[in-house]
């Protein structure tokens, strides 16, 4: 058991200097910032206490985190009132997750002067040090009930299902005759605003609390004004600048967020919490592919861990995940091991470690981590899928990926999918557009270069028409003429009905939008479709598995172009999908798709090189496709060619198939194939 006691002595009226800067009346005691500063000059213990409070995010057992007392002017009697905050934890979790109790004690039967100021200073400290209002309860003598109710606190009823940590706190610290109350965010905010109007309390404290309440209630934009007013009252508060930066960051004002964080650091260079906020800030920019943002984020996380809480598993997890995204998987494994030494029962960390181990080629280690994941949480579909992918026999037998796995994977990936694709040099949409342009240019060659017109009057080729001629020398813009200023896009613009299967966030749709008369997208991930919807590219978007979409599609609907970019790697057996695609292709329509190769090969692809891949069925498995260690399906070229023949029969022909790498993985090109299949025109 470890008890931490911080003698804050805030408001302990010991000297005339301190007392002179305060006004005591029936409404309470006003603790001014000047008084605090004057007292801190004469009481070094206050500064030492404040410094030691940094980093106190948990101890292994009951912890007293803050102790404030309020005495009379002469300090001749026992304190009129005291406040103590206690927390309890049985594991390595940040303060914001910990149940906490604020205990009010008094030595007089009447309403204590200054109680609300004492309470507000305690709340400010708690919130500014990472606490959450929803996690704290108030224990007080019964005669405080009416006062606290008027301040926005509600009496708690006995809850038979209360968590164990709270029960331990209550039984250890709270006298049997005390009431338990809980603050209501909206009511407490209104109470703080009322006290400001009545010129009661410390203005900087009240405005800071109002800002934190608004922020925690999900309205960071509204929190900006009270934070600013708090800083007008006390411009030297590093914690408030930190809060203001967080609010600006939440609303997307990155410049003011960064400026606020920088000001907080200037005021308090050792404040680990502001470095944590900066770590979040830089991580957002790392996701947007800003140069060096990942390194800055990593350093800020590390500073927080070194100076505040080296055992904060939530932040260690974020650091590990950041390292994986930035292709530093080996370092990430070390971070995950650090977490598991603290608590080996966190299944998500075991799974993340397995993901990093796959990236560095430690398949045996990854299998052990995945098995541990499933031992702790048997319902994790992604762990089951990845374990199957790393087992040779299971990988060869696999026919499809579980829908739950694919859905969960891309729902979690949606926010960062586009930016991550840039880092992996994902090129499928651009290459598909390039290859389609080549085909369409050939198809429209005759219309682009017709026989040159002969002027009937002069007999001169391309002679300008006489302006006095009654013949109209111009055609409407929507009827392009065959001349040197015409391009194939003149005929293509908004002329095709396009189906994008596995549309994701709309990366392919953006490259084909100008071709489309109608653009329809289908994807199993709701979050990916939501991201695509924001781009306003598609006339229709459907959230469902591919085969379900085809089965429910009206039989009269067909398309000029069907695209499947980087989606078939999550399908497995291709024949059922291809059989449905051919049914919706119009005569002369195209089906363009990419697949990953089952053969991993050792060749390095560049823009000027072509990768020659073996199509050995033994490499890909007897059926021509298999699960790869990445969790995606890979295919032999012979298998894909065979499926086209079997599923599409004599009604289609392959216009193009070539070796192609859609993106990088671990810095190396992923081998694969790009196909364009045409449905034959009617004879």
C-alpha positions in Angstrom: 0.0 0.0 0.0 1.3 3.4 -1.0 -0.2 6.6 0.4 0.7 9.8 -1.2 0.0 13.0 0.7 0.5 16.4 -0.8 0.3 19.3 1.8 -0.8 21.9 -0.6 -1.7 24.4 2.3 -3.6 26.5 -0.2 -5.5 29.1 1.7 -3.9 28.3 5.0 -4.1 31.9 6.4 -0.8 32.2 8.4 0.6 35.7 7.6 -0.7 39.3 7.5 0.8 39.6 4.0 -1.4 36.8 2.7 -4.5 37.9 4.6 -4.2 41.5 3.3 -4.9 40.4 -0.3 -8.1 38.6 0.6 -11.6 39.8 1.5 -13.7 37.7 3.8 -17.4 38.3 4.0 -20.5 36.3 4.4 -20.4 35.2 0.8 -17.1 33.4 1.3 -13.4 33.9 0.9 -11.9 35.3 -2.3 -8.5 33.7 -3.0 -6.7 36.1 -5.4 -3.8 35.1 -7.7 -1.7 37.8 -6.0 -2.3 36.2 -2.7 -1.2 32.9 -4.0 2.0 34.4 -5.4 2.7 36.3 -2.2 2.2 33.2 -0.1 4.4 31.1 -2.4 7.3 33.6 -1.9 7.2 33.1 1.8 6.4 29.4 1.8 8.8 27.2 -0.3 6.9 24.2 0.8 4.1 25.2 -1.5 6.3 25.2 -4.6 7.9 21.9 -3.6 4.4 20.4 -3.2 3.3 21.7 -6.6 6.5 20.3 -8.3 6.1 16.9 -6.6 2.5 16.7 -7.7 3.7 16.3 -11.3 3.8 12.7 -12.3 1.5 11.5 -9.5 -1.0 9.7 -11.8 -1.2 6.6 -9.8 0.2 4.5 -7.1 -0.4 0.8 -6.6 -3.0 1.3 -3.9 -5.0 4.1 -2.2 -3.5 7.5 -2.9 -4.2 10.9 -1.4 -3.5 13.3 -4.3 -4.4 16.7 -2.9 -5.1 18.2 0.5 -6.3 21.8 0.9 -7.2 23.4 4.2 -8.9 26.7 5.1 -8.4 28.3 8.5 -9.5 31.5 10.2 -7.4 34.7 10.0 -5.6 34.1 13.3 -4.9 30.5 12.7 -5.7 29.9 16.3 -8.1 27.0 15.9 -8.5 23.9 13.9 -9.0 24.5 10.1 -12.5 25.5 9.3 -12.6 23.2 6.4 -10.3 20.9 4.5 -10.5 19.1 1.1 -8.8 15.9 0.1 -8.8 14.0 -3.2 -8.2 10.3 -3.1 -8.0 7.7 -5.9 -7.8 4.0 -6.1 -6.4 1.8 -8.8 -5.5 -1.9 -9.2 -3.7 -1.5 -12.5 -1.8 0.8 -14.8 -4.3 3.2 -16.1 -4.2 7.0 -16.5 -5.8 9.3 -14.0 -8.7 10.1 -16.3 -9.9 6.5 -15.9 -9.6 6.4 -12.1 -12.5 6.6 -9.8 -11.9 9.5 -7.4 -13.5 11.0 -4.3 -13.2 14.6 -3.1 -13.7 14.6 0.7 -14.9 17.7 2.5 -14.4 18.0 6.2 -15.3 20.8 8.6 -15.0 21.5 12.3 -18.0 23.8 12.7 -21.7 23.2 12.4 -22.5 26.3 10.4 -21.9 26.9 6.7 -18.2 27.2 6.3 -16.9 30.5 4.9 -15.0 29.9 1.7 -16.2 26.4 1.1 -17.0 27.1 -2.6 -13.6 28.6 -3.3 -12.0 25.7 -1.6 -14.1 23.3 -3.7 -13.4 25.2 -6.9 -9.6 25.2 -6.4 -9.8 21.5 -5.8 -11.7 20.9 -8.9 -9.4 23.0 -11.0 -6.4 21.1 -9.8 -8.1 17.8 -10.4 -9.3 18.7 -14.0 -6.0 20.4 -15.0 -4.0 17.3 -13.9 -5.9 15.0 -16.1 -9.1 14.1 -14.2 -12.6 13.8 -15.6 -15.7 15.1 -13.9 -17.6 11.9 -14.5 -15.0 10.0 -12.4 -15.2 12.0 -9.2 -17.6 11.9 -6.3 -18.0 14.4 -3.4 -18.2 13.1 0.2 -19.4 15.7 2.7 -21.2 16.2 6.0 -25.0 16.3 5.7 -25.2 20.0 6.5 -23.4 20.8 3.2 -26.1 19.2 1.2 -28.2 22.3 0.4 -25.2 24.4 -0.4 -23.7 21.8 -2.8 -27.1 21.2 -4.4 -27.3 24.9 -5.2 -23.9 24.6 -6.8 -25.0 21.8 -9.2 -24.3 18.6 -7.2 -26.7 15.7 -6.9 -27.0 13.2 -4.1 -26.0 9.7 -5.1 -28.2 6.7 -4.3 -26.7 3.4 -3.3 -25.7 1.4 -6.4 -25.5 -2.3 -6.0 -23.5 -2.6 -9.2 -20.8 -0.1 -8.3 -17.3 -0.9 -9.3 -15.0 -2.5 -6.8 -12.5 0.4 -6.7 -15.1 2.9 -5.7 -16.4 0.6 -2.9 -12.8 0.4 -1.6 -12.5 4.1 -1.7 -15.7 4.7 0.1 -15.2 2.1 2.8 -11.6 3.3 3.5 -12.0 7.1 3.5 -15.6 8.1 4.0 -17.2 8.4 7.5 -20.4 6.5 7.8 -22.6 9.6 8.2 -21.3 11.4 5.1 -23.3 12.1 2.0 -22.1 11.1 -1.4 -22.8 13.6 -4.2 -21.8 14.0 -7.8 -21.4 17.1 -9.9 -23.6 17.6 -12.9 -21.6 19.2 -15.7 -24.4 21.6 -16.9 -25.5 22.5 -13.3 -21.9 23.0 -12.1 -21.1 25.2 -15.1 -24.2 27.3 -14.4 -23.2 27.7 -10.7 -19.7 28.9 -11.7 -21.2 31.4 -14.1 -23.5 32.7 -11.4 -20.6 33.1 -9.0 -18.8 35.1 -11.6 -21.8 37.4 -12.0 -21.9 37.9 -8.3 -18.1 38.6 -8.2 -17.5 35.6 -6.0 -14.6 33.2 -6.2 -11.4 33.4 -8.2 -12.2 34.5 -11.8 -9.4 32.6 -13.4 -10.3 29.4 -11.6 -14.0 29.7 -12.4 -13.4 30.5 -16.1 -10.9 27.6 -16.4 -13.4 25.2 -14.8 -16.2 26.4 -17.2 -13.9 25.8 -20.1 -13.0 22.3 -19.0 -16.6 21.5 -18.4 -17.6 22.6 -21.9 -14.6 20.8 -23.4 -15.6 17.6 -21.6 -19.2 18.0 -22.6 -18.0 17.8 -26.3 -18.0 21.5 -27.2 -14.3 22.5 -27.4 -15.2 25.5 -29.6 -17.3 27.0 -26.8 -14.5 26.4 -24.3 -12.1 28.8 -26.1 -13.8 31.9 -24.7 -13.8 31.0 -21.0 -10.2 29.7 -21.3 -9.3 33.1 -22.8 -11.0 35.0 -20.0 -9.3 32.8 -17.5 -5.9 33.9 -19.0 -7.0 37.5 -19.0 -7.4 37.2 -15.2 -4.2 35.1 -14.8 -1.9 35.2 -17.9 0.7 33.1 -16.2 -1.3 29.9 -16.0 0.6 27.3 -18.1 -2.2 24.7 -17.5 -4.9 27.1 -18.9 -2.7 27.7 -22.0 -2.4 24.0 -22.3 -6.2 23.6 -22.1 -6.7 26.4 -24.7 -4.3 24.7 -27.1 -6.2 21.5 -26.7 -9.5 23.3 -27.5 -8.0 24.9 -30.6 -6.6 21.6 -31.7 -10.0 20.0 -31.3 -11.6 22.5 -33.6 -8.8 22.3 -36.2 -7.2 25.6 -35.6 -3.7 24.2 -35.7 -1.8 27.6 -35.7 -3.4 28.9 -32.5 -3.2 25.4 -30.9 0.5 25.3 -31.5 1.0 28.9 -30.3 -0.9 28.1 -27.1 1.2 25.0 -26.4 4.3 27.0 -27.0 3.2 29.6 -24.5 2.4 26.9 -22.0 6.0 25.5 -22.4 7.5 29.0 -21.9 5.6 29.4 -18.7 6.4 25.9 -17.4 9.1 24.1 -19.4 8.8 21.0 -17.3 5.0 20.5 -17.7 4.9 16.9 -19.1 1.2 17.2 -19.8 1.7 19.9 -22.4 4.3 17.7 -24.1 1.6 15.0 -24.2 -0.8 17.4 -25.9 2.0 18.2 -28.4 2.5 14.5 -29.0 -1.2 14.2 -30.0 -0.8 17.4 -32.1 2.3 16.1 -34.0 0.7 12.7 -34.4 -2.2 14.2 -36.3 0.3 15.8 -38.7 2.2 12.6 -39.0 -1.0 11.0 -40.2 -1.2 13.7 -42.8 2.4 12.9 -44.0 4.1 16.0 -42.7 7.9 15.6 -42.7 9.4 15.0 -39.3 6.0 15.2 -37.5 6.3 11.5 -36.5 9.7 12.2 -34.9 8.5 15.2 -33.0 5.5 13.2 -31.8 7.7 10.3 -30.7 10.0 12.6 -28.7 7.1 14.4 -27.0 5.6 11.0 -26.0 9.0 10.0 -24.7 9.4 13.2 -22.7 6.0 12.7 -21.1 6.8 9.0 -20.2 10.2 10.0 -18.8 9.1 12.9 -16.7 5.5 12.2 -15.8 4.5 8.6 -15.9 6.8 5.9 -17.4 4.0 3.3 -16.7 1.1 5.0 -18.6 0.1 2.1 -20.7 -2.4 4.1 -22.7 0.4 6.5 -23.9 2.8 3.6 -24.4 0.2 2.0 -26.6 -0.2 5.1 -28.7 3.6 5.4 -29.1 3.8 1.7 -30.2 1.0 2.2 -32.7 2.6 5.3 -34.1 5.9 3.5 -34.6 4.1 0.7 -36.5 2.4 3.3 -38.8 5.7 4.9 -39.4 7.3 1.6 -40.4 9.4 1.3 -37.3 7.9 -2.0 -36.3 11.0 -3.3 -34.5 11.0 -0.4 -32.1 7.2 -0.8 -31.7 7.8 -4.4 -30.5 10.1 -3.1 -27.8 7.4 -0.6 -26.6 4.7 -3.3 -26.6 7.0 -5.6 -24.5 7.5 -2.7 -22.1 3.7 -2.5 -21.6 3.3 -6.3 -21.2 5.9 -6.3 -18.4 3.6 -3.9 -16.6 0.4 -5.8 -17.4 0.3 -8.9 -19.6 -3.5 -9.1 -19.6 -4.1 -6.4 -22.2 -5.2 -8.4 -25.2 -5.1 -5.4 -27.6 -1.4 -4.9 -26.9 -0.7 -8.6 -27.6 -2.5 -8.2 -30.9 -0.7 -5.0 -31.8 2.6 -6.7 -31.0 1.7 -9.5 -33.4 1.0 -7.0 -36.1 4.4 -5.5 -35.6 6.1 -8.9 -35.5 4.5 -9.8 -38.9 6.0 -6.6 -40.4 9.5 -7.6 -39.3 9.1 -11.2 -40.4 8.9 -12.8 -36.9 6.0 -15.1 -37.8 6.5 -17.5 -35.0 6.6 -14.7 -32.5 3.5 -13.3 -34.1 1.6 -16.6 -33.8 2.4 -16.7 -30.0 1.2 -13.2 -29.6 -2.0 -13.9 -31.5 -2.7 -17.0 -29.5 -2.2 -15.0 -26.3 -4.7 -12.4 -27.7 -7.3 -15.1 -28.2 -6.7 -16.7 -24.8 -7.6 -13.3 -23.3 -10.4 -12.4 -25.7 -11.6 -15.3 -27.9 -14.0 -13.1 -29.9 -11.3 -11.0 -31.8 -12.0 -11.9 -35.4 -8.8 -10.2 -36.7 -6.6 -12.4 -34.4 -8.3 -15.5 -35.7 -7.9 -14.4 -39.3 -4.2 -13.6 -38.8 -3.5 -16.8 -36.9 -4.9 -18.7 -39.8 -2.8 -16.7 -42.3 0.4 -17.6 -40.4 -0.4 -21.3 -40.4 0.8 -22.8 -43.7 -2.0 -25.5 -43.9 -4.7 -23.1 -42.9 -3.5 -20.5 -45.3 -3.7 -22.9 -48.2 -7.1 -24.1 -47.2 -8.7 -20.7 -46.7 -11.5 -19.8 -49.1 -12.5 -16.4 -47.9 -12.0 -13.8 -45.2 -14.6 -13.4 -42.4 -16.8 -10.4 -43.1 -16.4 -9.3 -39.5 -12.7 -9.1 -39.9 -12.8 -7.1 -43.1 -15.4 -4.7 -41.7 -13.6 -4.1 -38.4 -10.3 -3.7 -40.2 -11.5 -0.9 -42.5 -13.8 0.8 -40.0 -10.7 1.3 -37.8 -8.6 2.3 -40.8 -10.9 4.8 -42.5 -9.7 8.0 -40.8 -6.1 7.5 -41.9 -6.6 5.5 -45.1 -5.9 8.2 -47.6 -2.8 9.6 -45.9 -1.4 6.2 -45.2 -1.9 5.3 -48.9 0.4 8.2 -49.8 3.1 6.9 -47.5 2.8 3.5 -49.1 2.9 5.0 -52.6 -0.4 3.5 -53.4 -0.8 3.9 -57.1 -3.7 1.7 -58.2 -6.2 4.6 -59.0 -3.7 6.5 -61.0 -2.5 3.4 -63.0 -6.1 2.3 -63.7 -6.9 5.7 -65.1 -3.7 5.6 -67.2 -4.5 2.2 -68.7 -8.1 3.0 -69.3 -7.1 6.2 -71.1 -4.8 4.2 -73.4 -7.7 1.8 -74.3 -10.3 4.6 -74.8 -7.9 6.6 -77.0 -7.6 3.6 -79.3 -11.3 3.0 -79.2 -12.0 6.6 -80.3 -9.1 7.0 -82.7 -11.4 7.2 -85.8 -13.5 9.9 -84.3 -10.4 11.8 -83.1 -8.8 11.7 -86.6 -11.5 11.6 -89.3 -10.7 12.4 -93.0 -9.9 16.1 -93.3 -12.9 18.0 -94.6 -12.7 19.4 -98.2 -14.2 22.8 -98.8 -16.7 22.4 -101.6 -16.2 26.0 -102.9 -12.4 26.2 -103.1 -11.4 22.6 -103.2 -8.8 23.3 -100.5 -8.3 21.0 -97.6 -9.3 22.7 -94.3 -10.0 26.0 -96.1 -11.7 28.5 -93.8 -15.4 28.9 -94.5 -16.6 32.1 -96.1 -18.2 34.2 -93.4 -20.9 35.1 -95.9 -21.8 31.5 -96.4 -25.2 30.4 -95.1 -23.6 27.3 -93.7 -23.2 27.3 -89.9 -19.5 27.1 -89.2 -19.8 26.1 -85.6 -21.2 23.0 -83.8 -22.6 23.0 -80.3 -20.0 22.4 -77.6 -21.6 19.1 -76.6 -20.9 17.9 -80.2 -17.1 17.7 -80.4 -15.6 18.0 -83.8 -12.8 15.8 -85.1 -10.0 18.3 -85.2 -6.6 18.8 -83.6 -8.2 20.5 -80.6 -10.4 17.4 -79.8 -9.3 14.7 -77.4 -10.6 11.3 -76.4 -11.9 12.9 -73.2 -14.3 15.1 -75.4 -16.1 11.8 -76.1 -15.6 10.3 -72.6 -16.7 13.1 -70.4 -19.7 12.1 -68.2 -20.6 9.3 -70.7 -20.1 6.1 -68.6 -22.1 4.3 -65.9 -19.4 3.1 -63.5 -19.5 0.6 -60.6 -16.7 0.9 -58.0 -16.7 -2.3 -55.9 -14.8 -2.0 -52.7 -14.9 1.8 -53.2 -13.3 2.5 -49.8 -12.9 6.3 -49.3 -13.3 7.1 -53.0 -9.7 7.1 -54.2 -10.6 5.4 -57.5 -13.8 7.4 -57.8 -11.8 10.7 -57.8 -9.7 9.5 -60.7 -12.7 8.4 -62.8 -15.3 11.1 -61.9 -15.0 13.0 -65.1 -15.7 9.8 -67.1 -18.9 9.1 -65.1 -22.4 9.8 -66.0 -23.3 7.8 -62.9 -20.8 6.6 -60.3 -21.9 3.9 -57.8 -19.8 2.7 -54.9 -20.1 -0.4 -52.8 -18.1 -1.3 -49.7 -18.5 -3.4 -46.6 -17.1 -0.8 -44.2 -19.5 1.9 -43.1 -16.7 4.2 -42.0 -15.0 4.0 -45.3 -18.2 4.8 -47.1 -18.8 7.8 -44.8 -15.4 9.1 -45.8 -16.3 8.6 -49.5 -19.6 10.3 -49.0 -17.9 13.5 -47.8 -16.1 13.8 -51.1 -19.4 14.0 -53.0 -18.2 11.8 -55.9 -20.8 9.1 -56.0 -24.5 9.2 -57.0 -25.0 6.1 -54.9 -23.1 4.5 -52.1 -24.0 1.1 -50.5 -22.7 -0.5 -47.3 -22.8 -4.2 -47.8 -20.8 -7.2 -49.0 -20.2 -7.4 -52.7 -22.2 -10.5 -53.4 -25.1 -9.2 -51.4 -25.1 -6.1 -53.6 -25.1 -8.1 -56.8 -27.9 -10.4 -55.5 -30.1 -7.4 -54.6 -29.3 -5.4 -57.7 -32.2 -4.8 -60.2 -31.6 -7.1 -63.2 -32.2 -4.2 -65.6 -29.2 -2.3 -64.2 -25.9 -2.6 -66.1 -22.6 -0.6 -66.3 -20.0 0.5 -68.9 -17.2 0.1 -66.4 -16.7 -2.0 -63.3 -13.6 -1.3 -61.1 -12.2 -3.5 -58.3 -9.0 -1.8 -57.1 -7.2 -3.5 -54.2 -10.3 -5.2 -52.9 -10.1 -8.7 -54.2 -7.2 -9.4 -51.7 -10.0 -9.6 -49.1 -12.3 -11.9 -51.2 -10.5 -15.2 -51.6 -12.3 -17.4 -54.1 -12.9 -15.1 -57.1 -15.2 -17.1 -59.3 -18.5 -16.1 -57.5 -17.6 -12.4 -57.7 -16.6 -12.6 -61.4 -19.8 -14.5 -62.3 -21.8 -11.6 -60.9 -19.7 -8.9 -62.5 -20.1 -10.4 -66.0 -23.9 -10.2 -65.6 -23.8 -6.4 -65.1 -21.4 -5.6 -67.9 -22.9 -4.1 -71.0 -21.6 -5.1 -74.5 -18.1 -3.5 -74.9 -18.0 -2.7 -71.2 -14.7 -3.1 -69.2 -13.9 -4.8 -66.0 -10.6 -3.6 -64.5 -9.1 -5.1 -61.3 -5.9 -5.6 -59.3 -4.8 -8.7 -57.3 -1.8 -9.5 -55.2 0.5 -12.3 -56.3 0.8 -15.4 -54.2 4.4 -15.7 -55.1 6.4 -13.3 -53.0 9.4 -13.1 -55.3 12.6 -11.2 -54.7 12.6 -8.8 -57.6 12.5 -5.1 -57.0 10.0 -3.1 -59.0 10.7 0.3 -60.4 8.8 2.5 -62.8 11.2 1.4 -65.6 11.2 -2.3 -64.8 8.8 -5.1 -65.2 8.5 -7.8 -62.7 8.4 -11.4 -64.0 6.5 -13.6 -61.6 6.3 -17.3 -61.6 2.8 -18.7 -61.9 3.7 -22.0 -60.2 0.5 -23.4 -58.7 2.5 -25.1 -56.0 3.8 -21.7 -54.7 0.2 -20.4 -54.6 -1.4 -23.5 -53.2 -3.1 -26.3 -55.2 -6.2 -24.1 -55.8 -4.2 -21.1 -57.1 -4.7 -18.7 -54.2 -3.8 -18.6 -50.6 -3.8 -16.4 -47.5 -0.5 -14.4 -47.2 1.1 -13.6 -43.9 -0.2 -10.0 -44.3 -3.8 -11.4 -43.9 -4.6 -10.7 -47.6 -5.1 -13.2 -50.3 -2.6 -13.7 -53.1 -3.2 -15.4 -56.5 -1.3 -17.1 -59.2 -1.7 -15.6 -62.7 -2.8 -19.0 -64.0 -5.6 -19.1 -61.4 -6.8 -15.6 -62.4 -6.8 -16.4 -66.1 -8.7 -19.6 -65.4 -11.4 -17.8 -63.3 -11.9 -15.4 -66.2 -12.4 -18.3 -68.6 -14.7 -20.2 -66.3 -16.8 -17.4 -64.9 -17.0 -15.2 -68.0 -16.9 -17.8 -70.7 -16.7 -16.8 -74.3 -18.5 -13.5 -73.8 -15.3 -11.7 -72.6 -11.7 -11.3 -73.5 -8.7 -10.1 -71.6 -7.4 -6.9 -73.2 -4.5 -6.5 -70.8 -2.8 -8.3 -68.0 0.6 -7.4 -66.6 2.7 -7.6 -63.5 2.1 -4.6 -61.3 2.8 -3.4 -57.7 0.0 -1.4 -56.2 2.0 -0.1 -53.2 4.9 -0.7 -50.8 5.0 -2.8 -47.7 8.0 -2.6 -45.3 9.6 -0.5 -47.9 9.4 -3.1 -50.7 6.9 -3.3 -53.6 4.1 -5.8 -53.2 4.0 -8.0 -56.4 0.6 -8.3 -58.1 -1.3 -8.1 -61.4 -3.4 -5.6 -63.2 -6.2 -6.9 -65.5 -8.6 -5.2 -67.9 -11.3 -7.5 -69.3 -13.8 -6.5 -72.0 -17.2 -7.9 -72.6 -17.5 -8.6 -76.3 -19.8 -6.3 -78.3 -22.9 -7.8 -79.8 -22.4 -9.1 -83.4 
